[in-house]
Amino acid sequence: MQLKRVSLIACATLLRAAAPVCGGHGDQASMIVSATWLAKHLKDSGLVILSVGQRQDYDAGHIPGALFLNFGDIRTMAPAGQEPNVELPPMPQLQEVFEKLGVNNNSHIILYVAKDQLSTTTRVFLTLDAMGFGARTSILDGGFPLWQKEGHAITTEERQVKPGKLDVCPQNDVIVNLDYVRDNLHHAGVDIVDARTADFYSGARIPHGQRAGHIPRASNLPYESLVDADGKWKPAGELRKQMEGAGVKPGDRVVSYCHVGQQATVVYFVARYLGLDARLYDGSWEDWSAHADLPVEISK
């Protein structure tokens, strides 16, 4: 199975290099790469490897050729004293961020978690997906911890970057807002999925400054349940069963949310990986809870 995935990834990469196209969301052949595959393709033309996490972790050691992506550069910053917000900033700002990292129209982008923040990596994937580059972006399975565990090369040298040139094509099927969620609470075929841990979903634990509970009719699929103990994605068949357990049926649209729109991107990524129609409620519980006129549910 792994060899099949690797060969498909290689083919997909060659096709992308030959005819770069903006748009599309990726699939099982393109969205995940193994450490073994990446180790063999480090010198591929057009490959851009981005480390997602803390700067000190990157400086302590990273994958050869990888560059550090400052997570703060791809999120909207909240006013001082408020909870951090991770909603998408304007497209021109995002374009500038990735161009400075050497991303071009024909780049194959590899994202990896530097330490233990998988949801930041999937948030970057979603950002690139919204920009039109989801089909040319992959996540390294297991991230840097597994890369290191398997004994692959590590460096502290930071390579020089030649700025890239991107033609962004914003996608309108990635992000939804409060109005969309409210209007689809009882719409058959739209499955609202809460990616938070069960204690927040049930209302047993209350987020600071927010209400207890969850969006009515939302099911619970904790984001951490989608990877194994090594931080690797669970097999597609198991992920599909988890989605079905959350009430997702073939042909349904998955709308995920969490606290502030970060953890829910793990569910978004898995839904796209499984070929499902997916959206992220970017404002998430922070937004919904702030509107006292909107209903909430508490589970026993």
C-alpha positions in Angstrom: 0.0 0.0 0.0 2.8 2.4 0.9 4.7 1.7 -2.3 1.5 2.4 -4.3 1.1 5.7 -2.6 4.7 6.7 -3.2 4.5 5.9 -6.9 1.2 7.8 -7.3 2.8 10.8 -5.5 5.8 10.7 -7.9 3.5 10.6 -10.9 1.3 13.3 -9.6 4.4 15.5 -8.9 5.7 15.0 -12.5 2.3 15.9 -13.9 2.1 19.0 -11.8 5.6 20.1 -12.9 4.6 19.6 -16.5 1.3 21.5 -16.4 0.8 23.5 -13.2 -2.9 24.3 -12.6 -4.4 26.6 -10.0 -7.3 25.0 -8.2 -8.5 21.6 -7.0 -8.2 20.2 -3.5 -5.9 17.2 -3.7 -6.6 13.5 -3.0 -5.1 10.4 -1.5 -2.4 10.4 -4.2 -1.1 13.8 -3.4 -2.1 15.0 0.1 0.3 12.8 2.2 3.9 11.8 1.6 6.1 9.5 3.7 9.5 10.3 5.2 11.0 7.7 2.9 9.6 9.3 -0.2 10.7 12.8 0.9 14.2 11.6 1.7 14.5 10.4 -1.9 13.1 13.6 -3.4 14.8 16.3 -1.4 16.6 17.6 -4.5 13.6 17.6 -6.8 13.2 20.7 -8.9 10.2 22.8 -7.7 10.1 21.2 -4.2 9.4 23.7 -1.4 9.6 22.2 2.1 8.1 24.3 4.9 8.6 23.7 8.7 5.5 24.7 10.7 5.9 25.3 14.5 8.3 27.3 16.7 11.3 29.1 15.4 13.5 27.6 18.1 12.6 24.1 17.0 13.5 24.9 13.4 16.8 26.4 14.4 17.6 23.3 16.6 17.4 21.1 13.5 15.3 20.7 10.4 14.9 18.8 7.2 17.6 19.8 4.7 16.3 22.6 2.4 13.3 23.3 4.6 12.3 26.9 5.4 10.6 28.2 8.4 7.0 29.4 8.0 5.9 31.9 10.7 2.4 30.8 11.5 1.5 34.3 12.6 2.0 35.5 9.0 -1.0 33.5 7.7 -3.6 34.4 10.3 -5.6 37.5 11.2 -4.3 39.0 14.4 -6.8 39.9 17.1 -6.7 43.1 19.0 -4.4 43.2 22.1 -6.0 41.4 25.1 -8.3 39.2 23.0 -8.0 35.5 22.2 -5.8 34.9 19.1 -7.7 34.6 15.9 -6.6 32.3 13.0 -9.1 33.4 10.3 -7.7 33.9 6.8 -6.1 37.2 6.1 -6.5 38.9 2.7 -5.2 36.9 -0.3 -2.6 39.5 -1.3 -1.0 39.2 2.1 -1.0 35.4 1.8 0.5 35.6 -1.7 3.3 37.8 -0.4 4.1 35.4 2.4 4.5 32.3 0.2 6.3 34.2 -2.6 8.9 35.2 0.0 9.3 31.5 0.8 10.1 30.8 -2.9 6.8 29.2 -3.8 6.0 29.4 -7.6 3.1 28.4 -9.7 4.8 25.0 -10.4 6.0 24.3 -6.9 5.2 21.1 -5.0 4.8 22.2 -1.4 5.6 19.9 1.5 4.4 20.9 5.0 5.6 19.3 8.1 5.0 19.7 11.8 8.2 20.6 13.7 7.1 19.2 17.0 3.6 18.3 18.1 1.2 20.8 16.6 -0.5 18.9 13.8 -3.4 21.3 13.6 -1.1 24.2 12.7 0.1 22.2 9.7 -3.4 21.3 8.5 -4.3 25.0 9.0 -1.5 25.9 6.6 -2.8 23.3 4.2 -6.2 24.8 4.3 -4.7 28.2 3.7 -3.0 27.0 0.6 -6.1 25.2 -0.5 -8.1 28.4 -0.2 -5.5 30.1 -2.4 -5.9 27.4 -5.1 -2.8 25.3 -4.3 -4.3 22.4 -2.3 -3.7 19.9 -5.2 0.0 20.8 -5.1 0.5 20.6 -1.3 1.3 17.6 0.7 1.8 16.9 4.4 4.7 14.8 5.7 3.3 11.8 7.5 4.4 11.9 11.1 6.2 15.2 10.7 9.7 16.0 11.9 9.5 13.7 15.0 9.0 10.6 12.7 11.6 11.9 10.2 14.1 12.1 13.1 13.1 8.8 14.5 13.7 7.1 11.2 17.2 8.5 11.0 16.9 10.8 8.0 19.2 13.7 7.5 18.9 16.8 9.7 20.6 20.2 9.4 20.8 23.6 11.1 21.7 25.4 7.9 19.1 27.7 6.4 19.2 27.8 2.6 19.0 31.0 0.6 15.7 31.7 -1.0 14.9 33.2 -4.3 11.4 34.8 -4.1 8.8 33.1 -6.1 5.9 34.3 -8.3 2.4 33.1 -7.7 -0.9 33.6 -9.5 -3.4 33.0 -6.8 -6.9 31.7 -7.7 -9.1 32.0 -4.5 -11.4 29.0 -4.0 -15.0 29.7 -2.8 -15.6 26.2 -1.5 -13.3 26.1 1.5 -14.5 28.6 4.1 -18.1 29.2 5.4 -19.3 31.8 7.8 -21.8 32.0 10.6 -24.8 32.7 8.3 -24.1 29.6 6.3 -23.9 27.3 9.4 -27.1 28.9 10.9 -29.0 28.4 7.6 -27.9 24.8 7.3 -28.5 23.5 10.9 -31.4 21.4 9.6 -30.3 20.9 6.0 -30.1 17.2 5.0 -26.7 16.4 3.6 -24.8 19.1 5.5 -23.0 17.5 8.5 -21.7 19.9 11.1 -18.7 18.3 12.9 -17.2 19.6 16.2 -13.4 18.8 16.2 -12.9 19.8 19.9 -12.3 17.2 22.6 -15.4 15.6 24.1 -15.4 17.6 27.3 -15.7 20.9 25.4 -18.3 19.4 23.1 -20.5 18.1 25.9 -20.3 21.3 27.9 -18.5 19.6 30.9 -15.6 22.0 30.2 -16.3 25.6 29.3 -14.0 27.7 27.1 -12.8 30.9 28.8 -15.2 33.7 28.2 -17.5 31.6 26.1 -20.7 29.5 26.5 -20.8 25.8 27.2 -21.8 23.1 24.7 -21.9 22.8 21.0 -23.7 23.9 17.8 -27.1 22.1 17.7 -27.1 18.8 15.7 -23.3 18.9 15.5 -21.5 15.5 16.0 -18.2 15.2 17.8 -15.0 13.9 16.1 -12.0 15.0 18.2 -9.2 16.0 15.9 -6.5 14.1 17.9 -8.4 10.8 17.2 -7.5 10.9 13.5 -3.8 10.2 14.0 -2.0 7.3 15.7 0.5 7.4 18.6 3.4 8.4 16.2 1.4 11.3 14.7 0.8 9.4 11.5 -2.5 9.5 9.8 -4.7 6.5 10.4 -5.4 4.3 7.3 -8.1 5.6 4.9 -10.5 2.8 5.8 -10.3 3.6 9.5 -10.7 7.3 8.9 -13.7 6.6 6.8 -15.3 4.6 9.6 -14.6 7.5 12.0 -16.4 9.9 9.6 -19.3 7.5 9.3 -19.4 7.3 13.1 -19.8 11.0 13.1 -22.9 10.7 10.9 -21.2 11.5 7.6 -22.7 9.7 4.7 -21.5 9.4 1.1 -22.3 12.6 -0.8 -22.7 14.7 2.3 -20.9 18.0 2.9 -18.7 18.1 6.1 -18.6 21.5 7.8 -16.0 21.4 10.6 -15.5 23.8 13.5 -13.5 23.9 16.8 -12.5 26.7 19.1 -11.0 29.3 16.7 -10.7 27.4 13.4 -7.4 25.5 13.8 -8.2 22.1 15.2 -11.1 21.7 12.8 -8.7 21.9 9.9 -7.5 18.4 10.8 -11.1 17.2 10.1 -11.2 19.3 7.0 -8.0 17.7 5.7 -9.2 14.2 6.4 -12.5 14.9 4.7 -10.7 16.1 1.6 -8.3 13.2 1.7 -11.3 10.8 1.7 -12.8 12.6 -1.3 -15.6 14.3 0.7 -17.0 17.8 0.1 -15.6 19.8 3.0 -15.8 23.3 4.4 -14.4 25.1 7.5 -16.5 27.3 9.7 -13.6 29.7 10.3 -15.1 31.7 13.1 -15.9 28.4 14.9 -17.1 28.3 18.5 -15.5 31.7 19.4 -17.8 33.3 16.8 -21.0 31.2 17.4 -20.8 31.5 21.2 -20.4 35.3 21.0 -23.9 35.6 19.6 -26.3 35.1 22.5 -29.3 34.7 20.2 -27.9 31.6 18.7 -28.8 28.2 20.2 -26.4 25.8 21.8 -26.7 22.2 23.0 -25.3 20.5 26.1 -24.8 16.8 26.1 -25.3 14.6 29.2 
